[in-house]
Amino acid sequence: MFGNNDSLRLSTTIIMDDPNDRGFPTSRTPRFRIPSRFSNGAIVAIFLVLSVIYAGFLITRGVSYASSSDASGYFNSAQLLANAAVSTPIKTIPHFTPTDGDYYYQQPLGFSVVNETISLVPTYPPGLPLHLLIAAQVVGWDHAAILVNVLGAFLSGWLTFLLARKYCHLSPAWALAATLLLWTCPLFVFFSLQPMSDMPSTGWCLLAFFSALNARQRVIWGLLAGVAVGIAVLLRPTNLFVMLPVLIILRGSWKAWGYLILGGLPFAVIQIAYNLKTYGEILTTGYGDVSTLLQSEFVAHNSIHFAQWIPRLLTPAIILAGAIPWLLDYYPRLISAMIAWIVALITFYTFYYHAGETWWYLRFILPVFPFLILAALMVGQRLAEFIRNPWLRAILPLAILGTALSSQYHMNSQLDVTHVKPGDRAYFDTNEWLLNNVSDDAIIVAMQASGSLHYYTEYPLVRYDVISPEKLALVFESARQHGQPIYAPLFPFEIEAVVTAKLGGNWEQVATIGYITIWKLKG
């Protein structure tokens, strides 16, 4: 694979249009020469083969169900957009109207209730619902999320490779390692198999970063950078932090800034129009007041949590990224932008309560994972230059990659990240069972399955976790008087709160679907 043919050696020194621009490699850049027999055509061929294999994996293992609170929230919102709406009427309980006019107990996960209009508005940002809506026009709703994830994973992997080659000056082997480390990261895999905004956010933030770097040479790329930032913010408001590295990269290039603003303006208009129509305010989100979830008291715990899990999810080799300031003199603008992006997003989420709950809540900082990988490999390649034997130096990235992939394989198995489909399928099958076995006048008591129930069925909902005991008693009494059956699809952790607590009376189990049990209120 490797040889000593000097004509095929790659120099990592790239002379930019403006050699005096301290943001890119200058005469101080170390002139590394890495022996390699990888031609550009061979690299592209290998990358395409790996892409096809990865796409096949995502297609066979991925899901497009309105399942959990997040997934159902995105799909419910997408369905609203498909109908040119931003709200939907509450599925009120026949023969029952709350005397206080408060319908909060009928609010499915992923929605907020508007009592004045007896309607529901989505709590999630419009970015992923728009992605799902567009994909559904191509492959239908049953495959929309899978298409979004396949394209997003390909975009993320390809841009990581391009950044590695063009701006981080990694050899073909090191660059290919960067993409493979991203694609095999348990966190990336987990959120590439389900309808979530984390992986698409990673792709669009990478595109914003890459386009901004290109705009230093051709300002028209600023237009694409603006588009990428705009879409990233539609996906998740905190992706606005990607403007920090873009600001560093485009410093002094006013024409590129003009194109950046022009590219992002339409998406800012979409965001403002959506907020006004949905929530009645410009600068707001469906999450409401999250100030109680953003506190300095969470920083210590979350910092330890991140420090423990980032090396486990990206292999211990990622600690090399901590030495990236070592190369700051050689790539000042690039590395400053990378550090700003990594530090800004991670620091923000150390203040966020949920970020430290479990390993998969590191999804909030997934958009910086490609940059942590690139930083670690840049340092790794520089260290490899101290190895005099060219064969050993060339084999090093393959050795590191092999060890890392082995570690990733065991971590993926330990966390069971590829078995998303059975769990999400249970939501769908539960709703199918209800539609086939329960009369249309039934009332459904639920919490975890509430968003999924709203998407797949027309049954009125009662949220047992938020309704007061007094109001719940009134709802059940009204149902008994009018002969309306009451069912509850419950997850294992919900059984104690409903069945064991005899919420409303005695419950009888009537079906088991996966890990979901369905209960009927007797009497």
Buried (B, 14 or more C-beta within 10 A) or exposed (E): EBEEEEEEBBEBBEEEEEEEBEBBBBEEBEEBBBBBBBEEEEBEEEBEEBBEEBBEBBEEBBBBBBBBBBBBBBBBBBBBBBEEEBBBEBBBBEEBEBEEEEBBBBBBBBBBBBEEEBBBBBBBBBBBBBBBBBBBEEBEBEBBBBBBBBBBBBBBBBBBBBBBBBBBBBBBBBBBBBBBBBBBBBBBBBBBBBBBBBBBBBBBBBBBBBBBBBBBBEBEBBBBBBBBBBBBBBBBBBBEBBBBBBBBBBBEBEEBBBBBBEBBEEBBEBBEEBBEEBBEEEEBBBEEEEEEEEEEEBBEBBBEBBEEBBBBBBBEBBBBBEBBEBBEEBBBBBBBBBBBBBEBBBEBBBBBBEBBEEBBBBBBBBBBBBBBBBBBBBBBBBBBBEEEEBEEBBBBBBEBBEEBBEBBEEBBEEBEBBEBBEBBBBBBBBBEBBEEEBEEBBBBBBBBBBBBBBBBBEBBBBBBEEBEEEBBEBBBEBBBEEEBBBBBBBBEEBBEEBBEEEBBEEBEEEBEBBEBBBBBBEE
